[in-house]
Amino acid sequence: MASLEAFLRGRLCTAGATAAALTAAAHTLAACARRPWPLLDAEADARTASPAQRDAARTQGRLLLRVARRVWPSPVLDELAGAVPSPHHPLALGAAAHAAGATSEEAALAAAYHAVAGPATAAVRLLGLDPVDVHGVLAGLAPDLAAAARTPHPADWAALPAGAAPALDLLAEAHARAQTRMFVS
């Protein structure tokens, strides 16, 4: 379990922090009168080195946006879908959280949790780890998840975090080319 916890902490400090910041930025943007969604989406692209990871983030974003538009009808969600039909997941999550009435911090917390919960669930399925132990590890990350959500996010999108994990980017590319794929991301 120690290696899983170390991996999840590393993921939270890289992809999780980046996703939380992008989600908070999308939530803030959703409240603005002028919403240049393609520009924020380009910032997400710039922070995702792996084309396979970008494709996965866009697939997840498109699917989330589709559901959110049905559950929380909103002109903001319609505008995002028109401006960026397949937005990165953090953009869709931030806009959906805004439409649902969540705060920016709650949206960022959801993004941070998403960054670690997916790999934790995969560890249960692929490595045969005890799900109770894995969820105990996730529960132990709660203070770090909350801290990631509370981190002040710069108004200047160019200053948003850009944490990277190059080895995972390489693995994502190899997985995308594999004959048998287990996950979208």
C-alpha positions as CSV (number, residue, x, y, z in Angstrom):
1,M,0.0,0.0,0.0
2,A,2.9,2.3,0.6
3,S,3.9,2.4,-3.1
4,L,0.3,3.1,-4.1
5,E,0.1,5.9,-1.6
6,A,3.3,7.4,-2.9
7,F,2.1,7.1,-6.5
8,L,-1.2,8.8,-5.6
9,R,0.5,11.6,-3.7
10,G,2.8,12.2,-6.7
11,R,-0.2,12.2,-9.0
12,L,-2.0,14.7,-6.8
13,C,1.0,17.0,-6.9
14,T,1.3,16.9,-10.7
15,A,-1.8,16.0,-12.7
16,G,-4.1,16.6,-9.7
17,A,-2.8,20.1,-9.0
18,T,-3.0,21.0,-12.7
19,A,-6.6,19.6,-13.1
20,A,-7.7,21.4,-9.9
21,A,-6.4,24.7,-11.1
22,L,-7.8,24.3,-14.6
23,T,-11.2,23.3,-13.1
24,A,-11.2,26.3,-10.7
25,A,-10.3,28.6,-13.7
26,A,-13.2,27.1,-15.7
27,H,-15.6,27.6,-12.8
28,T,-14.4,31.3,-12.5
29,L,-14.7,31.7,-16.3
30,A,-18.3,30.3,-16.2
31,A,-19.3,33.3,-14.0
32,C,-17.9,35.9,-16.4
33,A,-19.8,37.8,-19.0
34,R,-17.1,37.1,-21.6
35,R,-16.0,33.5,-21.8
36,P,-13.1,32.7,-24.1
37,W,-13.4,28.9,-23.7
38,P,-11.0,28.0,-26.5
39,L,-8.2,30.0,-24.9
40,L,-8.6,28.1,-21.6
41,D,-8.8,24.8,-23.5
42,A,-5.5,25.7,-25.2
43,E,-4.0,26.2,-21.8
44,A,-5.1,22.7,-20.9
45,D,-3.6,21.4,-24.1
46,A,-0.3,23.1,-23.3
47,R,-0.2,21.3,-19.9
48,T,-0.9,17.9,-21.3
49,A,2.2,16.6,-23.1
50,S,0.8,13.2,-24.2
51,P,-1.5,13.2,-27.2
52,A,-3.2,10.1,-25.8
53,Q,-3.8,11.9,-22.5
54,R,-5.2,14.9,-24.3
55,D,-7.6,12.6,-26.3
56,A,-8.7,10.9,-23.1
57,A,-9.3,14.2,-21.3
58,R,-11.3,15.4,-24.3
59,T,-13.4,12.2,-24.4
60,Q,-14.1,12.5,-20.6
61,G,-14.9,16.2,-21.0
62,R,-17.2,15.7,-23.9
63,L,-19.1,12.9,-22.0
64,L,-19.3,14.9,-18.8
65,L,-20.5,18.0,-20.7
66,R,-23.2,15.9,-22.4
67,V,-24.6,14.6,-19.1
68,A,-24.2,18.0,-17.3
69,R,-26.2,19.8,-20.0
70,R,-29.1,17.4,-19.4
71,V,-28.9,17.4,-15.6
72,W,-28.2,21.2,-15.1
73,P,-29.4,23.0,-18.3
74,S,-27.4,26.2,-18.5
75,P,-26.5,28.7,-21.2
76,V,-22.9,28.5,-19.9
77,L,-22.8,24.7,-20.7
78,D,-24.4,25.3,-24.1
79,E,-21.9,28.0,-24.9
80,L,-19.0,25.8,-23.9
81,A,-20.3,22.9,-26.1
82,G,-20.6,25.3,-29.0
83,A,-17.2,26.9,-28.5
84,V,-15.3,23.6,-27.7
85,P,-17.3,20.5,-28.6
86,S,-14.8,18.2,-26.9
87,P,-13.4,20.3,-24.0
88,H,-10.7,19.0,-21.6
89,H,-12.3,17.3,-18.6
90,P,-11.3,20.1,-16.2
91,L,-13.1,22.7,-18.3
92,A,-16.3,20.6,-18.4
93,L,-16.0,19.9,-14.7
94,G,-15.6,23.5,-13.8
95,A,-18.5,24.6,-16.0
96,A,-20.7,21.8,-14.7
97,A,-19.9,22.6,-11.1
98,H,-20.8,26.2,-11.8
99,A,-24.1,25.2,-13.4
100,A,-24.8,22.9,-10.4
101,G,-24.3,25.7,-7.9
102,A,-21.0,24.4,-6.5
103,T,-18.2,26.7,-5.4
104,S,-14.9,27.0,-7.2
105,E,-13.2,25.2,-4.3
106,E,-15.7,22.3,-4.5
107,A,-15.0,22.1,-8.2
108,A,-11.3,22.0,-7.6
109,L,-11.7,19.3,-4.9
110,A,-13.7,17.2,-7.4
111,A,-10.9,17.5,-9.9
112,A,-8.2,16.6,-7.4
113,Y,-10.2,13.6,-6.2
114,H,-10.8,12.5,-9.8
115,A,-7.0,12.6,-10.4
116,V,-6.4,10.0,-7.7
117,A,-9.6,8.0,-7.5
118,G,-9.3,6.7,-11.1
119,P,-5.8,5.3,-10.6
120,A,-6.8,3.9,-7.2
121,T,-9.7,2.0,-8.7
122,A,-7.5,0.7,-11.5
123,A,-5.0,-0.6,-8.8
124,V,-7.9,-2.6,-7.3
125,R,-8.8,-4.1,-10.6
126,L,-5.4,-4.6,-12.1
127,L,-3.3,-5.5,-9.1
128,G,-5.9,-7.2,-7.0
129,L,-5.5,-4.9,-4.1
130,D,-8.0,-5.0,-1.3
131,P,-10.6,-2.2,-2.1
132,V,-11.0,-1.4,1.6
133,D,-7.3,-0.8,2.0
134,V,-7.2,1.3,-1.2
135,H,-10.1,3.4,0.0
136,G,-8.3,3.8,3.3
137,V,-5.4,5.3,1.3
138,L,-7.8,7.6,-0.5
139,A,-9.3,8.7,2.9
140,G,-5.8,9.4,4.1
141,L,-5.3,11.8,1.2
142,A,-8.3,13.9,2.2
143,P,-6.2,16.7,3.8
144,D,-4.0,16.9,0.8
145,L,-7.0,16.9,-1.6
146,A,-8.6,19.7,0.4
147,A,-5.3,21.7,0.4
148,A,-5.1,21.3,-3.4
149,A,-8.6,22.6,-3.7
150,R,-7.9,25.6,-1.4
151,T,-4.7,26.6,-3.2
152,P,-5.1,30.0,-4.7
153,H,-5.2,29.8,-8.4
154,P,-3.8,32.7,-10.5
155,A,-6.1,34.8,-12.6
156,D,-3.4,34.8,-15.3
157,W,-3.9,31.4,-17.0
158,A,-0.3,31.3,-18.2
159,A,0.7,31.1,-14.5
160,L,-1.5,28.0,-13.8
161,P,0.4,25.0,-12.6
162,A,1.8,22.6,-15.2
163,G,2.9,19.6,-13.1
164,A,4.1,16.7,-15.3
165,A,4.9,13.0,-15.0
166,P,6.8,12.2,-18.2
167,A,7.0,8.5,-17.5
168,L,3.2,8.3,-17.3
169,D,3.0,10.3,-20.5
170,L,5.2,7.7,-22.2
171,L,3.1,4.8,-20.7
172,A,-0.1,6.5,-22.0
173,E,1.3,6.7,-25.5
174,A,2.3,3.0,-25.4
175,H,-1.1,2.1,-24.0
176,A,-2.8,4.0,-26.9
177,R,-0.9,1.9,-29.4
178,A,-1.4,-1.4,-27.6
179,Q,-3.5,-4.1,-29.3
180,T,-5.6,-4.5,-26.1
181,R,-6.6,-1.4,-24.2
182,M,-8.0,-1.5,-20.7
183,F,-8.9,2.1,-20.1
184,V,-9.6,5.3,-22.0
185,S,-7.1,7.1,-19.9
